[in-house]
Every structure is written in structure tokens, then in C-alpha cells.
């Protein structure tokens, strides 16, 4: 009966609010010896990491640090609570081998998974009751903890002659490490510097991407590894390495196409050999290639897709180490492409990536010392040379820069004008811009062509008085158009259709009204010919988009306003009218109907924006955080049932 109730209590605790960190509290009514007896009875693979000599006695306020095999984490947590109740119980910090959610340390595994598994495999019994690391693993793991987790907070000096003030600590790391070293017959005066060199010699120093995760909480890491690093050559500013894992290895072509779509120039694809795979498995991603929160593991690193972003968006002040924000967006898009059609129960994480140029160069050391200088540098240099603006840049213009960078430049003859500079992989989009200006120059909506180069076009810098706009839709960059502007764009689409052409991505943010030149459509990169018999005019792809299941066309990213139309300009939220009515002669009665439709859509988008703002305000509150955690807990229960 007692065991039945205990099991019920454990099950209830397992259904509770999901934890957000490694800290747990022993379940009320369970003694430490009972807890460790349960672990032994269930053959749980664990070790108590340190300060275990006095168990089951633990100093007041101290916690017990456990390293647990991934497969045993759920059971160990079932003997715990996430918060201390009215009855104070023993605190634990529980870490898993692969750093599963809530058992990690600053987003990475507590120890490199290879080392963690060795520690668990080599565990020994203390007084036949507590599983602890072997002497060697005890020393190595304590040194690692002191150096990379605690730094100056360990109380250790940085090195001989160091002048920093040593902080008081709860434990004498210096004495304990010195005593363990003596027992290993390896006398070593423990300082942060000497222990780091020792751990590096044993291949236990964390890799660069892990050190960057640990650095914010450990100033010693910053000073020791990053303060005096030589600057990364500006040439590498847009470098990124996307690492395909084993399960995604057959989809290299999908990956290359997806990255090109995101605006990355793919420079090289390297299938890793056996030695390179082994180095990458250990050096990259903290050595963690387990399944994580996914149903299946993606496997070990298999292929490097080496790419370059000619227009990186760098977060933070340091361009060498700040994240290029386009990389995580590209990685998310790449992951979605690689997992397209994969069932929820067999999904896996297919890709990892560097975050910044310093990390990318560190990853590429896996390929050998000569690769970067002899193979990659010439490729990058040619690319960078090819995407340099031909005239002095006055200012960059905003945009996604997936295919081209756009800037106002100072021309010696034309003065300030707009230069659109295409990357090599986007040559077909340049050809469309040139074709539009050559063949459609008689249409008033087509911009002029002042000059062209091998990969750039020069256009007049139009002034936009925005007289074609009625108002912006709440929460969007799209604007509602006047009736005259909507009809003008419909006539433009009709004339394209008459010439066997259509234009996707005809959106309001690609339209300007110049007081002298009139309405202009600035982006003609998605101008294409029909590959099949053209439909009736109202069904033109400019109006309706490319039909589902039709292939062979370049299609821009779809948004909420372009999923059923060729461009947001013809969505009723923007135009206030159907395509058919826009193609008919204007009737005064249509004006009132159009204003009514636009007003209805405006109110709808305003309501959505207000709801998002309310959810955001709730999410920032403590109540909101609790509600989200409970919802996640309920969702996980449904997933387990």
C-alpha cells in the first residue's frame, strides 16, 4: 500500500508544472538514504559529483549535485519537487549527460557528453550506498567545475603573481584539488590557469562555442580566452558553417537550395571523413549530438555546408562574436525544409550552425590547417570583391538582402541614385530586372535604367510622397491603397499578362509615388513568363499567385497577405476590392464599398494587434509565466497519454 501511494505521488509530481532549471528539492517524507536506496534499486546510472564524503550529512543550505544518464532523468525527477514547500527538504542540482531541457548549464551540457558518459561508466560506490566518480574523474570534474563554471568565484587565483582579490567561498577548492592531485601522484598547484592547461592537455577544455555560452557568468573566461584574441580578418565577416547531421546527409541539395533562398552564398560542401567526424563530434556543439527534446537524434555531424552572407545583421557591439541574426533565421528555415513531410513521431534535429565568424573559423579547423587559407580564402575574396558597390555609398536602404543589397550611391553624372547590387547566386533575378527595363520601359510603372554593370543596376532615386497610401494596416508593413493606386496596379498587371508575363511579390512596400514620375513599382525580381498556357486575365498569377502544385517558378516567401494572391497589393485588406472589380471601369458606387471593406479589415488587424499586445503584457507578468508553464505541462501530459 505504501509503495502504491509513493508511486502515485511520483506520477502526480511528474504531471506538474515543467521545471525551468536544474534545481530540485527532495520530495517531502523521503530521506536522503531512502532516495539513494531508490536509485540503487532502480539501477539508476548517476554519480554525486562532489562534496560527498560526509553523506548522508549535508551542511545547512548546501545542495547535492547529481549527474544522471539521460534515460534516468525522468525517474530521478519523480522523486523531487520543483519548489520547496512548507517543509524544507534537501536541495539538488540535477544535470543530464546531454543537457536535456532543465538539466543543462547556461544552455549547454554541464560537462562534455563524452566526459560525462565516461564519468558515469567509471563510477564507484562510496560505503556501498552512494555512487561517486572515480578518483581521476573526481579530480578532473572538480577542476572543470572550478575553472569553467565558477572561475574567480571558486576562490582560486588566476595564476602566479595574480593581483586579483580572491573571493571567500563555501568550499576550499585549492585544498581539495591539491589533496586529490597528491593522491593521483600528480602534484599540481591549482590555479585557474594551471588547471585550464591541464584540462586542455586531457582534451577536456570546452570548445569555443561552449566557452561563449559560459562566458557571461564567468569573467575569467572572458579575460583568459577572449580579451587578447587577435582580431578576425574583416574578410570573414559573413562566414557561416551549417552542419548537417547523419539523418539529413542525403538532403544536401535541399540544404543548398534552402540557404540560397535565405540569401546565403554557398561556397563549398564538405562531406566529413571518419577522422573529421570524430573531431567535429567532440569539438562542436559542446560535444552534444544526442536527441535533446526531439523524438529521435539527428546523429553525428556528417557534412559541412560552408556559406557566406554578404549582408549580415550582427547583434551586439562585437562583429566577430555577436550573432549574425540572419543565421538562426536561415537555420530555422533550413530545418523546416529538411523536415518537410517527416512525421511528428520521427522528427529530429537535422542541422547545427556557427553563430559568428570566429565560431565558423573554429569549426573549420576540423577540416585541417590548410583548408581555410588555401581553399576558402580565394573563394571568399572573389565573392566579397564581386559584391562591392561601384560608387560611394551614401546610405544603405532597408530590405531583406536575400538576393540584392540596395543603397543610395553618389554617381559622378547622375548624382544620388539607387544601386541594386546582386550576389552571384541571384543572377537570374538581375536578368529579370534588366529585362523589365528593356522590354517594359513603355509602361509608366517601370523604373528607368540609368546604368548597369555585371551584377548591378542603377535607377533614379525617386521621392515617395505616399499619396497612393490611405493608411498602414496595424502591425504590418503593408498599407491600404487608394482606389486610383489599386486600379493603376491592376492595369499594370493586365498589361504584363497581355505580354505573357506575371509579377509575384507586388506589394505596397515595393511601390512609391514620385510627384514628377508618378507611381513606380520598384521590385521586378519575380517577373516571369508563363510556362503553360496563360489563364484568363482575372486569374493571372500576378493577381492570384502560382497555383498549388505548379513547379518551375521562383516564388517569394508567403505572408499572411500573399498566400492566396500574387502580391499583397491585390489582397482585399489592401485594395478593398475584388480583382474583377478592379479590372472593370470605375463606378462611383464602388468607392463606398471599397472604403467599407478596407475599414472592416483595418478593425480586424487592429484587434489582432491589441490581442498580441495583451498577451505580451500578460506574458511579462508572473501570472502569465505561471499560466504558460501550466499550459506546457498539460500539453506534455497529453503527449505522453
N, C-alpha and C positions, 0 to 999 in steps of 0.2 A: 504493500500500500504506500509506504513512504517513498519507494523508488518511483512508483507511478506518479505521485504528486510532484516529485522532483522533476521528472521528465516533462510533466505538463507545464510546470513553471518555466523550464528551459524553453519549451516550444513557444510559450507566450512571449518570453523575452526575445526570441528570435523573430517574432512578428512585430516588434515595437518599432519606434522611430529609428531609422537608419542612422548610425553614428557618423560623425564628421571628422574624427581624428583617432589617433592610436590609444588615447586614454580610456581606460575602463575601470570599473570598480567590482570587486568580488561580490557575488550575489549574497544578500543577507542570509544568515543561517549556515553559510558554508565556511568552514575553517580553511586555513592555508593547507594544512595536511590533507584535509578532505579533498580539496581542489587538486593537489598534486597526485593523490591516490586515484582520482577520476581520470586524470591524464594517463597515468600508468595503465589503468585497467583498459582504457580505450586504445592503448598503444599509440598515443599521440606523439608525433615527431616534433620535439621542441627542445630548446635549451634556455635556461636562465642565463642571461648574458653576463652579469657582473654583480658584485656585492652579495654573493650567495653564501658565503662561508657561515653566516650566523643563522641561516634559515632553520626553523620557521620564524625566528625572531627578526623583526624588521624595525629599524628606528622609526619613531613617530614622524609622520609626514613624508617618509620615503616611499618611492614606488618600486615595483619589481618590473624589470624589462625582460620581455619574452620574445624570442624569435621562434616562429611557428611555420611549419610547412603549409603551403597554400591550401592543400586539401584538408587540413585540420583546423583551419581558421574558424570556420563556422561553428564547430563544436566548442572550441575554446571560448568563443564569444558567448555561447549559450550559457556558460557558467558565470557570466558577467552581467553587469548593468552599465548603461551609458552615463548615468548620473548617480552621485552619492545621495542616498535618501536620508531619512531622519536618523538612521542607524549607520554611523560611519564604518566603512569597510576598507579593506586593503586596496590601494591604487595599483593599477598595472598599466604599462605601455606595451601594446602587443603589435609586433611587426611581422609581416609575412615575407617569404623569400622573394617574391616578385613585386612586392609593394602594391598589393591589391588595394582598392579604394578603402580608406580609413585605416590602413595598416602600413602606410608609407611615411616618408620623412621629407617634407617640403616637395612633394610630388615625385620623388624618386624612391627606389627601394632603400631600406635602411643600410644594407650592405650590398655590394655587387652580388647578384644572384648566384654566380658560380662559387664565390667565397661563402655565402650563406648556406648553400647546399653542403659544401664541404664541412662546415661547422656542425650542421645537423647530423651528417653522416658520422662524424667523429666524436659525437657527444659521449660523455661518460657519466656514471652515476655517482652522486655525492651522497654518502651514507645510505645507499640503496633506496633513496627516495626522491632525489632531485636531479634532474638531468642538466648537466652543465657542460661548457666547452672543454675540450682537451686543453692541456697547459699551453701548447703552441697557439691554438685558436683563441684561447682566453687572452693571451698577450696581444696577438695581432688585432683582435676585435676591440680590445680596450684602447690600444694605441690609435686605431682608426677613429673610434668614438671621440677620444680626447682631441685629436688633431682636426678632423673634418667636421664633426658635429659641434664641438664646443669651442675649439680654438683658445683664445685668451681666457674664456670662462672656465677652462679646465684648471687654471692656476699654474700651468706650465709656462716657463719662459720661452720666448721665440727662439732664442739661441744664445750662445756665449756672448757676453757683453751687452745683451739686450737691455735697453733702458726703460722698457715699459713697466708700468706698475702692475704687479701680479695680484689678481683678484683673489679674495678669500673664497673657498669652495667648501662644499659639504664633504668631499672626499679628497684624500691626498693622492692624486693621480701620480705624482712624481715618486712617492714612496712605494706605492703598489706596483707600478711599472718597473721600477728598479729591482724590487724583490722578485718579480716574475722573470725578469731578464737574468738574474743570478741563478734562479732555478733552471733556466734553459742553458746555463753556461754560456751566455751571450751578453756579457756586461755592456750596457749602453746607458749613458747618462741621458735621461729622457727630456728632450726639449721638443718644441713643435717642429723645428727644422730637422733635427736628427731623426725623429720618428717618421717624418714625411719621406726623408731619403731612404730610410729602412723599408717603409711600406712600398715605395716605388721599386726598390730592388726586388721585392717579393711580388711585384706586379699587382699590388693592392691599392695603389693610388687611384682615386676616381678619375675617369676621363673628363675631358674639358666640358662637355655638355652637362655632366653631373656637378662639377665644381661651380658652374654658373648658377645652377639651382640652389646650391648650398651657400653661395657667397653672401646673399643679403643678410643672413643671420650669423655670419662668421667673418668679421673684419679681417682676421688673419689671412683667410683665403684670398681676399681681395689684394691685400698688401703683398702676399707671397707669390701669387700666380699672375695677377693682372696689372699691378701698379707699374711695373717696369717692362711690360711686354713691348717688343718692337711693334711699331705701327704696321698695320696691314696695308699693303700697296692699294691705292685707290682703284687700281685696275680690277680688283676682285670685289668691288662694292655690290654687284648684283649677283654674285655666285650663290648657287643653291645646289644641294645634293639631295635627291629624293631616293630613298632606299626601299626598293620593292622586296617584300618578303617571299618566302618559298611558294606559298599558295598563289601569289599574284604573278609569279615569274612568267607563266605563259601569256600574260597580257601586257607585255612590254609595248606593243603597238598602241594599245588603248591608252596606256600611260603617256606616251609621247604625244598622241593627239590631244589628250585632255590638257596637258601642260601648255601645248601650243595655243589652245583655245583660251587659256588663262593669261596669255601674254608672255610666257617664258620661251626663250630661245633654247631648244635642246641642242647641246654641244656634243655630247657623247653618251653612249650607253655601254656600260662595262658589266659583263657577267662575271661575278666573282669566282675565282678558283678556290680550291679547298683551303689553302693557306690564308687567302684573303677573307674567306667566310669566317674562319676561326678568329682572325684578328678583329673583324668587324663585330662579331658576336660579343666579344669581350670589351671592346673599346667604345662602342656606340650605345646610346640609349641606356647608359648605366649598366650594360650587360643584361638588360631585362627584355627578353623576347618571348615571355610567357603570354597566355591568352588575355590576361588582365580582365576587364569587365565583359569581354566578348565570349560568345558560346565556344568558339574554337580559337586556337593560336594561329596566327598568320605564318608561323615558322621563323626560321633564322633569316638573316639578311642574305639576299640572293643576287640582286642586281642594283647597280648604281645608275640612276638617270641623272646626268650632270647637266644643269641648266643655268641660264643667265637671265636675270630680269633687268632690262635696260632702264626701267623707271621704278626703282624700289621705293617703298614707303617705310621709312625707318622710324621705329618708336624709340623714345629716349634720346639722350644727348650724344651717345657714343655710336657712330655709324658702324663701327666694327663689331659691336656686341649687342646693340639694340636689335630687336626682332624686325625683320622686313615683314610688315603686316600683310603683304601680298602672298607670302609663303604659306601661312596657315590657311588662308582662303583657298589658295590653289590646292593645298593638301586635302582640304575638305571636299573640294570638287573632284579631285582625283580619286579619293576614296569612294565617293558616290558612283563614279563611272566604273570603278573596278568591282564594286559590289552590286551593280545593276543586275537584277534578276536572281540574286543569291537569297535564298530563304532565310527568314529571321533566325531559325534554329541552327543554321550552319554559317552564320556570319563570323567574320574575323577581321582583325586589323591588318590591312594589306600593305600599309606604307608608313614609313617614318621619314623625317627630313631634318636637315640642319635648319637653324633659325637665322643665322647671320654669317657673314663671310669668314670670320675666324673659325667658327664651328665647321663650315664647309671645308676649309683647308685642312682642319684637323681630321675630318672624316677621310679626306683623300690620301692621307698618309697611309691608309690601309693598302692602297694600290702600289706603294713603293715610292722611293725618294725621287725618281726621275720623272714620274708621270706629270706632276704639276708644271714643272719648268719646260720639259721637252715636248709634251703633248698638248697640255691645256693652255698654257700661256699664249702661244701663237693664235689659237682659236679665239680666245677672249680678246686679244689685242685687235684682231681683224674685225670682230663684232663691234667693239667699242668705237673703233675708227669709223665704221660704217654708219653709226647712229649718232654722229656729231652734227649739230645744226650747221648749215653752210654759212649763216650770217649771225652776227652778235645777237644774243637772246636778250630781249627787254624783260619779258616775264613769261613763265610757263602758264598755260591755260589748263584749268581743271579737266579731268577726264580719266577714264579707266586705263588708258595707255596700253591696252591689250594688243593692239595692232600698230598704233602710231602714237608718238608724242606730238603735242601741239603747242606752239609757242608764238608769241608776238616777237618778231625779229626786226632789226634795223637794216633796211636794204639801201644800198648807195643811190639807187634811182627812185624806187617806189616809196621810200620812207618806211614807216612802220606798217608791216603787213603780217599775215598769218602764214607760218610754215608748218606743214604737216609732214612729219618725218617717220617713215615706216621702217620697222625692223625687217631683217631679211626673210623671216618666215611668213611675213604678211604681204609678200609681193603681189599676190592676186588682188588684194584689197586696194593697193596702189593703182593697179591696172584699171580697176573699176572707176576710181576717182578720175583718172585720166580719160577714160572712155566717156564718162558723163560730160566732161568739159568739152571734149572734141565733137561728140555726136549730138549732144543735147543743149549746146550753147544757145540755141534759139529759144529755149524755154526760159522765161524770166526768173523762175525759182532757182536755176542752176548758178552757182557762184562762178566768177570769172577765173581765168588762169593767167597769172602774171608771169610765172616762170616755173620750170620744172628741172629736177635733177634725176639721178639714177634711182633714188628712193625717197624723193620729196616733191611736194607741190607747194607753190606759193600763191596765196589768194589775198584779195583785198581785205583789210581789216574793217569789217562792217560795223557800224554803230547800231545798237539794238535799242529802239525806243519802246519795245514790248507792246506796241499798240495792237498786236494780234492776240494778246492775252486778256482774259477777263479777270482771273484771279487764280492763285495757286490752290491746288487741292490740298487739304490739310494732311500733313505728314508725308507728302510726296514731292518729287521734283517736277512732276507733271503739272501743267497749268490748263485751265479750261479756256477754250479758244472762242474768239468772236465768230459770229456767223460768216462774215466775209472771209476770215482766215480759213475756216473749215472748208468752205466751198472752193477757195483757191487751191488748197491742198488736194481736194477731190479732183479738180480739173487736172492738176499736175499728174496725179495717179492715172487718170484716164488717158492722158497723152502718152505716158510711159507704156501703158497697156497696148495702145494702138501701134507701138513700135516693137511689140513682142518682149517688153521688159517689165520688171516689177522691182520695187524697192522695199526691203524689210527695214525695220527699226526707224520708221518715220515717226519720230516722237517730238513732243513740244520742246524738249531741251536741245533739239538739233535745228530749231527754227529761229530766225531773227527777222526783225523788220527794220530795215535801214531807211531813214527819212528820204534819201535820194534814190536808192536802188530798189526799194520795196522788199517784199517777202522773199527770203532766201532759205533754201534747205542746205545745211552745211555738211551733213554727213551722207556720202553716197557710196560708202564702202560695201553695202549689201545690195547694190544694184546688180541684178542678174537676169539672164534670159530664161524663158520657159524651155524646159527640156521635153515637154509634151505639149499637145495642142492647148492653146491658151483658153481658159474658161471665159464665160461671159464677163463683161466689164464689172458688174457688181460683185462678182466672185474673184476678181483679181487678187493675186497673192499680196499686193500692196494693201488691200483692204482687209483680207481675211486671214493672211498668213499662209504658210505652206501646209497643205492638207496632211493630216496624220498618216504615217506610213509612207510618205513620199521621201525619197532619199536623193542625194546628189547635190544638195544645195547647202550653202553656208547660212546658218540660221543663228541670229543673235540670242543671247540669253533671254529667256522669257521672264517677264514680271507679271504681277497681278493684272496689269492693264494690257498686256500683249499676248495673253495665252490663247485668245480666240480672234485676234486681229493681227494684221501685218505690222502695225505700229500703234502706239498709244494715241496718236492723233485722231484715229478713227474709232476709238472706244467711246460709247455714248456718254461716259462720265466726263470726257474731254470735249467732244463735239456737241453733245446734246441732241444728236440726230442720228438716224439710221443712214447707212451708206446710200441706200436707194434714194432717200430724200435729198441727200447732198448732191446727187448726180442730176436731180431734176431742177428745172428753172426755179429760182427763188420766189416764194409766195409770202406775203406779209404775215399770213396766219402761222407760218412755221416759226416765226420769231418767238412768239409767246410760248409755243410748245417746247422749243429748244431751251428757253430760259427756265421753264418749269422742270424739265428733265435734268438740266445741269444743277439746279438748286437741290433736287432730290438726292443726286449723287454727292453733292457737297456736304449735305447734312449726314449722309451715310458715312463718309470718310471722317467727318468731324467727330461723329460718335465713336468710331473705331479708335481715333487718336485719344479721345478722352478716356476710353476704357483702358487703353495701354498705359496712359499716364496714371490712372487709378491703380492698376496692377503694379506698376513700378513703385508707386508710393507705398503700397501695401507690402511689396516685396522687400523694401528697405527697412520695414519695421520688424521688431522682434516677433510680433504675432504672425506677420507674413512669413518669416523664416520658419516658424514652427508649423504653419499650415503646409508649406512646401515639403518639409521633412515628413510630415504625416502622410501627405499625398504620395510621396515616393515610397514610403513604407507600405501603403496599401497597394500601390502598383506592383511592388516586388512580391507581395503576398499572392496577388492574382497570377503573377508569372510563375510562382512555384506550385500553385494548386493545379 
